Structures are given as structure tokens and as C-alpha cells.
Amino acid sequence: MSNTLHTSHIKSLPLLHSGKVRDIYDIDDSHMLIVTTDRISAFDVIMPTPIPGKGIILNQVTQFWLNKLSHIIPNQQCNLKLEDVLPNEDERKQVANHAMVVKKLKALPVEAIIRGYIIGSGWKDYLATGSICGIQLPANLQLADKLPEAIYTPSTKAAVGAHDQNIDYTQSEQLLGKDIARQVRDVSLQLYKEAADFALSRGIIIADTKFEFGLDTDGQLTLIDEVLTPDSSRFWANDEYQAGRRNMSSPVSFDKQFVRDYLETLDWNKTAPGPELPDLIVTKTAEKYKYARDLLMEPQ
């Protein structure tokens, strides 16, 4: 695994933040460097074992979607290249294809989660209350059913190692203000619908995803962070999709659900430190990420 990047080490720029997957470095008042590593997290715990090539794939997929959806909303991309901010060749080689120079924006304290299908924590909420984040849903839905229409279910952003908290729309208004909360909801649904339609044409169901946003100095809502990747979304194989599975398992997927499913078989309490991942799980996870990228990005 000598070609993997678990943690970046850039000395020429100040480290602003090291998250579950990304290391963020300060450049100047207007720009940051985001390094997408090969780390993988599950149940909000960073695994000690990296997934080779994962960071490059996430970076490629994010840039693909940023370009494809740029007519809907401005995004974090800028004109600076890696060589503009990292003159040291060794540092550039370390993060080559993992890094993106982006605009520095004021990140909003809410994650915009869009659900087109019922799975995960949404399924658990539905079983308990018949609703998700206060949105009442039809009776008798089955696991992994497609919802009548996609729904917006925001959550708060937690620190590394903590759990995000689902909130209802009124709470998002209190955190963001009514105007920004409405913009976030409406643009998130628009982004999801366009992306889901495209992905379906490539054989991928985007069951759910999360978007993050920031504000520029003029208060313009801007799309930031990763976008519609196998880390931030559930990607299901359309040709193998089946709802209502009796064994409560997820549909066949091209995302980190494969790692979650493996971890569920262990005697592990879902708190740090995470367990080492076996070679087979690492290899298959890397293959799933690559397959998802190729389905989405290869010309047809």
C-alpha cells in the first residue's frame, strides 16, 4: 500500500483541519487546499486501513459533478493550480491528483441531505414514527423503496468522532435564517434530481446524498466540499435493485456500505479506534469506487 495517502504532510502551508477523509490547508485570505486522502470512515469512526486510490477517485468524481452542475449553482472551484500554491515538487507529488485548490468560503452549519429512497437512519426513523425529520410518509413502505418524491432532511454538522443530528426544516431556518434555509433546500433538491436522472442513465441509482454549502463575501450560496461521491451518497446498481428485502440488507451498492456491512459482522462497539480492514475488504471496496467512477465518467 505504498501508493496510498492516509495522511498528508505539507509543511509549506498551515493545516487548518483534518477531517474524516480530507486535510485542509490554508493558502491565503481567499483560498484553501483540500487534500482528499485514502482514509475511510464508517459510523463516524476513521478506519486505520486506507483504501488505495480512493482519494483520487473522490476528487475526480467531485470535479466531474461540480462541472456538470455548475449551471445550477456557483461552486468552490477556482483558477489556481496545484503548482501555484505548492512550489515544492516533493509536496506536489505527495498529493498529486488528491488535491484541489478552492475558494475560501463561510461554511454553513447544516448538511443538506436528500433522500430519494428509504434506507439507513431514515428507515429507522420511519419505522418508529412513520416520518423522517418531521416529514410524514406513506404507510407500508418497504426497506429501500423509492419515495413518491425526493425529500430534504437536513442535519447538523458534527465534529470528527461525533454523530450528525437530524433536524427538521424549522430548526434549519433557525440555524441559517429563512432565506438561506429555503435556498439550500430548493437547490439541493434540484441538484439531486438532475444528478439522479443522469446517474440512472449510467446504471446507478443515487438513493440519497448530502450536499454542503458556503457563502462568499457577497452572501452568494455556493456548493462546497465533496459532491455526489460514493462516500457522500448511496450508489446502488440499478440492474440488481430490489426493495423490501426480508433480511434487512441494503441493495447491491458501489459505495462504502460494503465496509459498513463488513463491520456489522464484527464484535466492535462502533467507537474509536476502528478495526483494521482485511485485504479482501480493502480490494473489493477499491473496486467498487473505481467501478462507480467509470460508470459515471466514461464517455458513452
C-alpha positions as CSV (number, residue, x, y, z in Angstrom):
1,M,0.0,0.0,0.0
2,S,3.0,2.3,-0.6
3,N,0.9,4.2,-3.1
4,T,-1.8,5.2,-0.6
5,L,-2.2,8.5,1.1
6,H,-3.6,8.0,4.6
7,T,-2.5,11.4,6.0
8,S,-0.9,14.3,4.1
9,H,2.2,16.1,5.4
10,I,2.6,19.5,3.8
11,K,5.0,21.7,5.7
12,S,4.8,24.8,3.5
13,L,1.1,25.5,4.3
14,P,-0.7,25.8,7.7
15,L,-3.0,22.8,8.4
16,L,-6.5,24.2,9.1
17,H,-8.4,21.0,9.7
18,S,-8.0,17.3,9.4
19,G,-11.4,15.6,8.9
20,K,-12.6,12.0,8.4
21,V,-11.2,12.0,4.8
22,R,-9.9,15.5,4.0
23,D,-6.9,17.5,5.1
24,I,-7.5,21.2,4.6
25,Y,-4.6,23.7,4.4
26,D,-4.6,27.5,4.4
27,I,-3.3,29.3,1.4
28,D,-4.3,33.0,1.8
29,D,-7.4,35.0,2.7
30,S,-9.3,33.7,-0.3
31,H,-8.1,30.2,-1.0
32,M,-7.6,26.8,0.7
33,L,-6.1,23.5,-0.4
34,I,-8.3,20.4,0.1
35,V,-6.4,17.1,0.1
36,T,-8.7,14.1,-0.3
37,T,-6.9,11.2,1.3
38,D,-7.5,7.5,1.1
39,R,-8.9,7.3,4.6
40,I,-12.3,5.8,5.0
41,S,-14.8,6.3,7.9
42,A,-17.8,4.3,9.0
43,F,-20.2,5.0,11.8
44,D,-18.3,8.3,12.2
45,V,-15.0,6.5,13.0
46,I,-11.9,6.7,10.8
47,M,-10.6,3.3,10.0
48,P,-6.8,2.7,10.4
49,T,-6.7,1.0,7.0
50,P,-6.7,3.2,3.9
51,I,-8.4,2.3,0.6
52,P,-5.8,2.6,-2.3
53,G,-6.8,5.1,-4.9
54,K,-10.0,6.2,-3.1
55,G,-9.0,9.8,-2.6
56,I,-8.1,10.3,-6.3
57,I,-11.5,8.8,-7.3
58,L,-13.4,11.0,-4.9
59,N,-11.5,14.0,-6.2
60,Q,-12.3,13.1,-9.8
61,V,-16.0,12.4,-9.1
62,T,-16.4,15.7,-7.2
63,Q,-14.8,17.7,-10.0
64,F,-17.0,15.9,-12.6
65,W,-20.2,16.9,-10.8
66,L,-19.0,20.4,-10.0
67,N,-18.5,21.0,-13.7
68,K,-21.7,19.2,-14.7
69,L,-23.9,21.0,-12.3
70,S,-22.3,24.5,-12.4
71,H,-25.3,25.9,-14.3
72,I,-27.4,25.4,-11.2
73,I,-25.2,27.0,-8.5
74,P,-21.7,28.5,-8.2
75,N,-19.2,26.2,-6.7
76,Q,-15.8,26.3,-4.8
77,Q,-13.6,25.8,-7.8
78,C,-11.0,28.5,-8.7
79,N,-8.4,29.1,-11.3
80,L,-5.3,28.4,-9.2
81,K,-3.4,25.1,-9.9
82,L,-1.5,22.9,-7.5
83,E,1.8,24.2,-8.8
84,D,0.7,27.8,-8.0
85,V,0.4,27.0,-4.3
86,L,2.9,24.2,-3.8
87,P,6.2,25.2,-5.4
88,N,7.9,22.2,-3.6
89,E,8.0,19.3,-6.1
90,D,8.0,16.6,-3.3
91,E,4.9,18.1,-1.7
92,R,3.1,18.2,-5.1
93,K,4.0,14.6,-5.8
94,Q,2.7,13.6,-2.4
95,V,-0.8,14.9,-3.0
96,A,-0.9,14.8,-6.8
97,N,-4.5,14.1,-8.1
98,H,-5.7,14.1,-4.4
99,A,-5.7,17.9,-4.1
100,M,-7.9,20.7,-5.2
101,V,-7.4,24.5,-4.7
102,V,-10.7,26.1,-3.8
103,K,-12.2,29.4,-2.8
104,K,-12.3,30.1,0.9
105,L,-16.0,30.4,1.9
106,K,-18.0,30.7,5.1
107,A,-19.3,27.1,5.5
108,L,-22.9,26.7,6.7
109,P,-23.5,24.7,9.9
110,V,-26.1,22.4,8.2
111,E,-25.7,19.4,5.9
112,A,-28.3,19.2,3.2
113,I,-29.4,15.5,3.0
114,I,-31.6,14.5,0.1
115,R,-33.4,11.1,0.2
116,G,-34.9,9.6,-2.9
117,Y,-35.2,6.1,-1.3
118,I,-35.8,5.0,2.2
119,I,-32.8,3.4,3.9
120,G,-30.4,3.8,6.7
121,S,-31.3,6.2,9.6
122,G,-34.3,7.3,7.6
123,W,-35.7,3.8,7.6
124,K,-35.2,3.6,11.3
125,D,-37.0,6.9,11.9
126,Y,-39.8,5.8,9.6
127,L,-40.3,2.5,11.5
128,A,-40.5,4.4,14.7
129,T,-42.6,7.4,13.7
130,G,-43.9,7.0,10.1
131,S,-41.9,10.1,9.2
132,I,-38.3,11.3,8.6
133,C,-37.3,14.6,10.1
134,G,-40.9,15.5,10.6
135,I,-41.9,14.8,7.0
136,Q,-44.9,12.3,7.1
137,L,-44.5,9.5,4.6
138,P,-47.0,7.0,3.2
139,A,-47.8,3.9,5.2
140,N,-46.4,0.4,4.5
141,L,-43.2,1.5,2.7
142,Q,-40.6,-1.3,2.4
143,L,-36.9,-1.1,3.0
144,A,-35.2,0.6,0.0
145,D,-38.5,1.7,-1.5
146,K,-38.4,4.7,-3.8
147,L,-40.1,7.6,-2.2
148,P,-43.0,9.3,-4.0
149,E,-40.7,12.3,-4.4
150,A,-37.3,13.2,-3.0
151,I,-37.3,14.8,0.4
152,Y,-34.9,17.3,2.1
153,T,-33.9,16.2,5.6
154,P,-31.2,18.5,7.0
155,S,-28.7,17.6,9.8
156,T,-26.3,19.4,11.9
157,K,-22.6,19.0,11.2
158,A,-20.7,17.2,14.0
159,A,-17.1,17.2,14.9
160,V,-14.9,14.2,13.9
161,G,-15.9,11.2,16.0
162,A,-19.3,12.6,16.9
163,H,-22.6,11.9,15.2
164,D,-24.6,14.3,13.0
165,Q,-28.0,15.1,14.3
166,N,-31.1,15.1,12.1
167,I,-33.2,18.2,12.4
168,D,-36.4,19.4,10.9
169,Y,-36.8,22.2,8.4
170,T,-37.9,24.7,11.1
171,Q,-34.7,24.1,13.0
172,S,-32.7,24.6,9.8
173,E,-34.4,28.0,9.5
174,Q,-33.3,28.9,13.0
175,L,-29.7,28.0,12.2
176,L,-29.5,29.5,8.7
177,G,-32.2,32.1,8.5
178,K,-35.4,31.6,6.4
179,D,-34.0,32.9,3.1
180,I,-30.8,30.8,3.2
181,A,-32.6,27.7,4.5
182,R,-35.1,27.9,1.6
183,Q,-32.3,28.4,-0.9
184,V,-30.4,25.4,0.5
185,R,-33.5,23.2,0.4
186,D,-34.5,24.2,-3.1
187,V,-31.1,24.0,-4.8
188,S,-30.3,20.7,-3.1
189,L,-33.4,19.1,-4.5
190,Q,-32.6,20.5,-7.9
191,L,-29.0,19.2,-7.8
192,Y,-30.2,15.8,-6.7
193,K,-32.9,15.5,-9.4
194,E,-30.6,16.3,-12.2
195,A,-27.7,14.1,-10.9
196,A,-30.0,11.2,-10.1
197,D,-31.5,11.3,-13.7
198,F,-28.0,11.3,-15.2
199,A,-26.7,8.6,-12.9
200,L,-29.7,6.4,-13.7
201,S,-28.9,6.6,-17.4
202,R,-25.5,5.2,-16.4
203,G,-26.9,2.3,-14.4
204,I,-26.6,3.9,-10.9
205,I,-29.4,4.7,-8.5
206,I,-28.5,7.6,-6.2
207,A,-30.6,6.5,-3.2
208,D,-29.5,9.5,-1.1
209,T,-26.8,12.1,-0.8
210,K,-25.6,15.0,1.1
211,F,-24.5,18.5,0.0
212,E,-22.6,21.2,1.8
213,F,-22.7,24.9,1.1
214,G,-20.9,28.1,2.0
215,L,-21.4,31.8,1.5
216,D,-19.0,34.1,-0.3
217,T,-18.3,37.6,0.7
218,D,-21.4,38.8,-1.1
219,G,-23.6,36.3,0.6
220,Q,-23.9,34.1,-2.5
221,L,-24.8,30.5,-1.8
222,T,-22.0,28.3,-3.1
223,L,-21.6,24.5,-3.4
224,I,-18.6,23.2,-1.5
225,D,-16.8,20.1,-0.2
226,E,-17.4,16.7,-1.9
227,V,-20.3,16.3,-4.3
228,L,-22.2,13.1,-5.1
229,T,-19.3,10.7,-4.4
230,P,-19.5,7.1,-3.2
231,D,-18.6,8.5,0.3
232,S,-21.3,11.1,0.5
233,S,-24.0,9.1,-1.3
234,R,-25.6,5.7,-1.6
235,F,-25.0,4.4,-5.1
236,W,-27.0,1.3,-6.0
237,A,-26.7,-1.0,-9.0
238,N,-29.9,-0.3,-11.0
239,D,-29.9,-3.8,-12.6
240,E,-29.8,-5.5,-9.2
241,Y,-32.0,-3.1,-7.3
242,Q,-34.7,-4.7,-5.2
243,A,-36.8,-3.2,-2.4
244,G,-38.3,-4.9,0.6
245,R,-35.5,-7.3,1.3
246,R,-36.5,-9.6,4.1
247,N,-33.0,-9.9,5.6
248,M,-32.9,-6.1,6.0
249,S,-29.8,-5.8,3.9
250,S,-29.0,-2.9,1.6
251,P,-29.3,-3.3,-2.2
252,V,-26.1,-4.0,-4.1
253,S,-24.0,-0.8,-3.9
254,F,-20.9,0.9,-5.2
255,D,-20.1,2.9,-2.0
256,K,-18.8,2.4,1.5
257,Q,-21.9,0.4,2.6
258,F,-19.8,-2.6,1.7
259,V,-17.4,-1.6,4.6
260,R,-20.3,-0.9,6.9
261,D,-21.8,-4.3,6.2
262,Y,-18.5,-6.0,7.0
263,L,-18.1,-4.0,10.2
264,E,-21.6,-5.1,11.3
265,T,-20.3,-8.7,11.4
266,L,-17.6,-7.8,14.0
267,D,-17.7,-7.6,17.7
268,W,-17.0,-3.9,17.6
269,N,-18.8,-1.2,19.6
270,K,-18.6,1.4,16.7
271,T,-16.3,3.7,18.7
272,A,-12.7,4.6,18.0
273,P,-10.3,3.1,17.4
274,G,-11.7,1.3,14.3
275,P,-10.6,-2.2,13.4
276,E,-8.0,-2.9,10.7
277,L,-9.7,-3.9,7.4
278,P,-8.7,-7.2,5.8
279,D,-7.1,-7.2,2.3
280,L,-10.2,-8.7,0.7
281,I,-12.5,-5.9,2.0
282,V,-9.9,-3.2,1.0
283,T,-9.6,-4.6,-2.5
284,K,-13.3,-5.0,-3.1
285,T,-14.0,-1.6,-1.7
286,A,-11.5,0.0,-4.1
287,E,-13.0,-1.9,-7.0
288,K,-16.5,-0.6,-6.1
289,Y,-15.3,3.0,-6.0
290,K,-13.5,2.7,-9.3
291,Y,-16.5,1.0,-11.0
292,A,-18.8,3.8,-9.8
293,R,-16.4,6.4,-11.2
294,D,-16.1,4.7,-14.5
295,L,-19.8,4.2,-14.9
296,L,-20.4,7.9,-14.3
297,M,-17.5,9.5,-16.1
298,E,-16.6,7.4,-19.1
299,P,-17.9,8.8,-22.4
300,Q,-20.8,6.9,-24.0
